[in-house]
């Protein structure tokens, strides 16, 4: 980042207090949805616009922090640079893409970096504003030296939205190491935004933000004063009934505000609960005759019928709505707009809404302080989530005050009252994942010796907090000792190796663990399995289900019955029959057995309804681990084992039979089309190629789809084995060297070619197929017949192995 500004922004030193957006950033005025800055924004403007230093801003929710990020982005764009915006949730990256169409209208490009498959490296490299989650930024910086991700080293500004997520158990360490790594790679300017936090100075020290660029705006900067309290309810023995007790308590608290013309936003723990709570609330609203929304408006009823979700359409006409990530984008947009217009008086939502859309309400109620996590079981809601949700109370320009309530069990009330009174200091979560992140840095080559380890440590928020609170984090000397111990463990376990000069190098195991973001104990178990061999479908599923990543999964009583229906048998310590393949996982813990059942059911597309609420999250994590296991097998066991794992993964992802799984290798063929084609006798890409467009249309595809599917099928490998002058007989005691040619009549792909005689391996090679010539020796042995087999497997594709045989008779 260069000093000063381009021609279109005012020079340093120009006063901005009382100025409009047009006065301060005339070339970018149309990118802002307001005309003038508030007093919080005015206080921070000189630091953002007149200096090159890093900036840290802590301010109440809804006080206008996003405008500071946008001003920093404007400054970077004006200087010809590239900005990276790190948003806490995937849903928010999509919202930013929509909001920042305003920058696109000014001639700048905005690109959201999503998954590996969808990445367009050229668009990313040309983008003026990149938007990523911490996880995507972590992935990109780990792969920065690859052509696909080189763009990440050209970032001039990094905006961290909601930097207090450093304190998140699951995501904090990822954000911390990613920002530290990015600063070492290209040293961008950093602008970090946060909700109110007591130790903002620690974050500033971590990011080297000077005092003049560190801001802590208190509650006096809230646009609307907040009255927050903790309310208890009569706790019973039935958790289902307790939800309704808390719902009635929430409605009691919201009713006065709604009747007074305000609106209420009620946060619950899950998507399903938003729907159920809204349905019950409609009944209560009718019983209590609470007037709200636009219930008698005919045009309003007509608009409601345009919603994709029928349950939502029935609900909103009574002034009660719900909002969650599972709704279509169009439905979410309508709900948000109608709530802002006052047509919906009572809205139920998950916590995602608190982090994203600026959708305040006069009254906010947190009905659920505990939630069910598919990977962790029942957990307490994060204090960060609690504070973020409460901060949504109070509509600027409409309310004189906001009212926020936490409903919780009496035993937890004191903890939440302290949270409201004292706030939440931001802590580092790196210690719990130190080994994995240290291994990643060695694998990346950023740490090459012990001195580098200590230099890396000093770039972390972990180090800053340890110096700020040594009694909680151990002394600095003890911290260094811990890092040395962790490094020694990585060497001992085979993730890192040292040379004679005590330099550090990653092993293949260490690189694979880093590439797939794995727990190191899982990486060890995958490597052990791959090296041992003897891999089959049963072992693959069991190994993934038993991975440490699933240790916290729990199984409720009704789920255990569904698990038994899928797998047979019982749970640990019980007796029963296993599934036909001999492994119902009866020795696994109930949670891991639940994972195994979900994976097995997913392979056939028959997941029981009792398991569906957690199935998507578990399946996505399992697919990541299956991808890792495939790579471990390719490295340590060979192409055939890797291909087996790839086919298992395709079945888990698409829910297709073993015979039809190869169809999923064809672009444009998912579970539905694969099932349709297989039912018509077209079970492989080879069958698709043979059928042609006419046959695919006869199987139920439209002509346009059939043409695309056929073209994609032809791009896949089509193995041809040419035996050439291979003999039919050979005299006993004689030998003959032959050449077998293996090539693809379609597209090429990495392949393993293995030749056996009477099931004893003669040769095995890995190559890009293409075309390969394989020398095969024919020997007149003691056997009367010799069965030669050529087997071709594709480690990266879910295609069944191709096997061709020739029999040679031994005569004389």
Secondary structure as the mmCIF struct_conf table of DSSP 4:
data_model
#
loop_
_struct_conf.conf_type_id
_struct_conf.id
_struct_conf.beg_label_comp_id
_struct_conf.beg_label_asym_id
_struct_conf.beg_label_seq_id
_struct_conf.end_label_comp_id
_struct_conf.end_label_asym_id
_struct_conf.end_label_seq_id
BEND BEND1 UNK A 3 UNK A 4
TURN_TY1_P TURN_TY1_P1 UNK A 7 UNK A 8
BEND BEND2 UNK A 9 UNK A 9
HELX_LH_PP_P HELX_LH_PP_P1 UNK A 10 UNK A 11
TURN_TY1_P TURN_TY1_P2 UNK A 12 UNK A 13
TURN_TY1_P TURN_TY1_P3 UNK A 17 UNK A 18
STRN STRN1 UNK A 20 UNK A 20
HELX_RH_AL_P HELX_RH_AL_P1 UNK A 21 UNK A 24
HELX_RH_3T_P HELX_RH_3T_P1 UNK A 26 UNK A 31
BEND BEND3 UNK A 32 UNK A 35
STRN STRN2 UNK A 36 UNK A 36
HELX_RH_AL_P HELX_RH_AL_P2 UNK A 39 UNK A 50
BEND BEND4 UNK A 53 UNK A 53
STRN STRN3 UNK A 55 UNK A 58
TURN_TY1_P TURN_TY1_P4 UNK A 61 UNK A 62
BEND BEND5 UNK A 63 UNK A 64
HELX_RH_AL_P HELX_RH_AL_P3 UNK A 65 UNK A 78
TURN_TY1_P TURN_TY1_P5 UNK A 79 UNK A 80
STRN STRN4 UNK A 83 UNK A 86
BEND BEND6 UNK A 88 UNK A 89
HELX_RH_AL_P HELX_RH_AL_P4 UNK A 90 UNK A 99
TURN_TY1_P TURN_TY1_P6 UNK A 100 UNK A 100
HELX_RH_AL_P HELX_RH_AL_P5 UNK A 101 UNK A 105
TURN_TY1_P TURN_TY1_P7 UNK A 106 UNK A 107
STRN STRN5 UNK A 110 UNK A 112
TURN_TY1_P TURN_TY1_P8 UNK A 116 UNK A 118
HELX_RH_AL_P HELX_RH_AL_P6 UNK A 121 UNK A 126
BEND BEND7 UNK A 128 UNK A 128
STRN STRN6 UNK A 129 UNK A 132
HELX_RH_AL_P HELX_RH_AL_P7 UNK A 134 UNK A 142
TURN_TY1_P TURN_TY1_P9 UNK A 143 UNK A 145
BEND BEND8 UNK A 146 UNK A 146
TURN_TY1_P TURN_TY1_P10 UNK A 147 UNK A 149
HELX_RH_3T_P HELX_RH_3T_P2 UNK A 150 UNK A 154
BEND BEND9 UNK A 156 UNK A 156
STRN STRN7 UNK A 157 UNK A 160
TURN_TY1_P TURN_TY1_P11 UNK A 161 UNK A 162
HELX_RH_3T_P HELX_RH_3T_P3 UNK A 163 UNK A 167
TURN_TY1_P TURN_TY1_P12 UNK A 169 UNK A 171
HELX_RH_AL_P HELX_RH_AL_P8 UNK A 172 UNK A 186
STRN STRN8 UNK A 189 UNK A 194
BEND BEND10 UNK A 195 UNK A 195
TURN_TY1_P TURN_TY1_P13 UNK A 198 UNK A 199
HELX_RH_AL_P HELX_RH_AL_P9 UNK A 200 UNK A 207
TURN_TY1_P TURN_TY1_P14 UNK A 208 UNK A 208
HELX_RH_3T_P HELX_RH_3T_P4 UNK A 211 UNK A 213
STRN STRN9 UNK A 214 UNK A 216
HELX_RH_3T_P HELX_RH_3T_P5 UNK A 219 UNK A 221
BEND BEND11 UNK A 223 UNK A 224
STRN STRN10 UNK A 225 UNK A 232
BEND BEND12 UNK A 237 UNK A 237
HELX_RH_AL_P HELX_RH_AL_P10 UNK A 239 UNK A 259
TURN_TY1_P TURN_TY1_P15 UNK A 260 UNK A 261
STRN STRN11 UNK A 264 UNK A 267
BEND BEND13 UNK A 269 UNK A 270
HELX_RH_AL_P HELX_RH_AL_P11 UNK A 271 UNK A 288
TURN_TY1_P TURN_TY1_P16 UNK A 289 UNK A 289
TURN_TY1_P TURN_TY1_P17 UNK A 293 UNK A 296
HELX_RH_AL_P HELX_RH_AL_P12 UNK A 298 UNK A 304
TURN_TY1_P TURN_TY1_P18 UNK A 305 UNK A 306
BEND BEND14 UNK A 308 UNK A 308
HELX_RH_AL_P HELX_RH_AL_P13 UNK A 310 UNK A 316
TURN_TY1_P TURN_TY1_P19 UNK A 317 UNK A 319
STRN STRN12 UNK A 320 UNK A 323
TURN_TY1_P TURN_TY1_P20 UNK A 325 UNK A 326
BEND BEND15 UNK A 327 UNK A 327
HELX_RH_AL_P HELX_RH_AL_P14 UNK A 329 UNK A 341
TURN_TY1_P TURN_TY1_P21 UNK A 342 UNK A 342
BEND BEND16 UNK A 343 UNK A 343
BEND BEND17 UNK A 345 UNK A 345
STRN STRN13 UNK A 346 UNK A 349
TURN_TY1_P TURN_TY1_P22 UNK A 351 UNK A 351
HELX_RH_AL_P HELX_RH_AL_P15 UNK A 352 UNK A 355
BEND BEND18 UNK A 356 UNK A 357
STRN STRN14 UNK A 361 UNK A 361
BEND BEND19 UNK A 362 UNK A 362
STRN STRN15 UNK A 363 UNK A 366
BEND BEND20 UNK A 369 UNK A 369
STRN STRN16 UNK A 370 UNK A 373
TURN_TY1_P TURN_TY1_P23 UNK A 374 UNK A 376
STRN STRN17 UNK A 377 UNK A 380
HELX_LH_PP_P HELX_LH_PP_P2 UNK A 381 UNK A 382
HELX_RH_AL_P HELX_RH_AL_P16 UNK A 383 UNK A 390
TURN_TY1_P TURN_TY1_P24 UNK A 391 UNK A 392
STRN STRN18 UNK A 393 UNK A 393
BEND BEND21 UNK A 394 UNK A 394
TURN_TY1_P TURN_TY1_P25 UNK A 396 UNK A 398
BEND BEND22 UNK A 400 UNK A 400
STRN STRN19 UNK A 401 UNK A 408
HELX_RH_AL_P HELX_RH_AL_P17 UNK A 410 UNK A 422
HELX_RH_3T_P HELX_RH_3T_P6 UNK A 431 UNK A 433
HELX_RH_AL_P HELX_RH_AL_P18 UNK A 434 UNK A 444
TURN_TY1_P TURN_TY1_P26 UNK A 445 UNK A 445
BEND BEND23 UNK A 446 UNK A 446
BEND BEND24 UNK A 449 UNK A 449
HELX_RH_AL_P HELX_RH_AL_P19 UNK A 450 UNK A 457
TURN_TY1_P TURN_TY1_P27 UNK A 458 UNK A 459
BEND BEND25 UNK A 460 UNK A 460
HELX_RH_AL_P HELX_RH_AL_P20 UNK A 461 UNK A 468
BEND BEND26 UNK A 469 UNK A 469
HELX_RH_AL_P HELX_RH_AL_P21 UNK A 470 UNK A 473
HELX_RH_AL_P HELX_RH_AL_P22 UNK A 476 UNK A 492
TURN_TY1_P TURN_TY1_P28 UNK A 493 UNK A 494
BEND BEND27 UNK A 495 UNK A 495
STRN STRN20 UNK A 496 UNK A 498
TURN_TY1_P TURN_TY1_P29 UNK A 500 UNK A 501
STRN STRN21 UNK A 504 UNK A 506
HELX_RH_AL_P HELX_RH_AL_P23 UNK A 508 UNK A 515
TURN_TY1_P TURN_TY1_P30 UNK A 516 UNK A 517
HELX_RH_AL_P HELX_RH_AL_P24 UNK A 520 UNK A 532
HELX_RH_AL_P HELX_RH_AL_P25 UNK A 537 UNK A 545
TURN_TY1_P TURN_TY1_P31 UNK A 546 UNK A 546
BEND BEND28 UNK A 547 UNK A 547
HELX_RH_3T_P HELX_RH_3T_P7 UNK A 548 UNK A 550
TURN_TY1_P TURN_TY1_P32 UNK A 551 UNK A 552
HELX_RH_AL_P HELX_RH_AL_P26 UNK A 557 UNK A 567
BEND BEND29 UNK A 569 UNK A 569
BEND BEND30 UNK A 571 UNK A 571
TURN_TY1_P TURN_TY1_P33 UNK A 572 UNK A 573
TURN_TY1_P TURN_TY1_P34 UNK A 580 UNK A 581
BEND BEND31 UNK A 582 UNK A 582
TURN_TY1_P TURN_TY1_P35 UNK A 586 UNK A 587
BEND BEND32 UNK A 588 UNK A 588
HELX_RH_AL_P HELX_RH_AL_P27 UNK A 590 UNK A 604
TURN_TY1_P TURN_TY1_P36 UNK A 605 UNK A 605
HELX_RH_3T_P HELX_RH_3T_P8 UNK A 609 UNK A 611
HELX_RH_AL_P HELX_RH_AL_P28 UNK A 612 UNK A 636
TURN_TY1_P TURN_TY1_P37 UNK A 637 UNK A 637
HELX_RH_AL_P HELX_RH_AL_P29 UNK A 639 UNK A 654
HELX_RH_3T_P HELX_RH_3T_P9 UNK A 658 UNK A 665
BEND BEND33 UNK A 666 UNK A 666
TURN_TY1_P TURN_TY1_P38 UNK A 667 UNK A 668
HELX_RH_AL_P HELX_RH_AL_P30 UNK A 671 UNK A 679
TURN_TY1_P TURN_TY1_P39 UNK A 680 UNK A 681
BEND BEND34 UNK A 684 UNK A 684
HELX_RH_AL_P HELX_RH_AL_P31 UNK A 685 UNK A 698
TURN_TY1_P TURN_TY1_P40 UNK A 699 UNK A 700
HELX_RH_AL_P HELX_RH_AL_P32 UNK A 703 UNK A 714
TURN_TY1_P TURN_TY1_P41 UNK A 715 UNK A 715
BEND BEND35 UNK A 716 UNK A 716
STRN STRN22 UNK A 719 UNK A 722
BEND BEND36 UNK A 725 UNK A 725
BEND BEND37 UNK A 728 UNK A 728
STRN STRN23 UNK A 729 UNK A 731
TURN_TY1_P TURN_TY1_P42 UNK A 732 UNK A 733
STRN STRN24 UNK A 735 UNK A 744
BEND BEND38 UNK A 745 UNK A 746
STRN STRN25 UNK A 749 UNK A 757
TURN_TY1_P TURN_TY1_P43 UNK A 758 UNK A 759
STRN STRN26 UNK A 760 UNK A 769
BEND BEND39 UNK A 770 UNK A 770
STRN STRN27 UNK A 771 UNK A 779
BEND BEND40 UNK A 782 UNK A 784
STRN STRN28 UNK A 785 UNK A 793
TURN_TY1_P TURN_TY1_P44 UNK A 795 UNK A 796
BEND BEND41 UNK A 797 UNK A 797
HELX_LH_PP_P HELX_LH_PP_P3 UNK A 799 UNK A 801
STRN STRN29 UNK A 802 UNK A 811
#
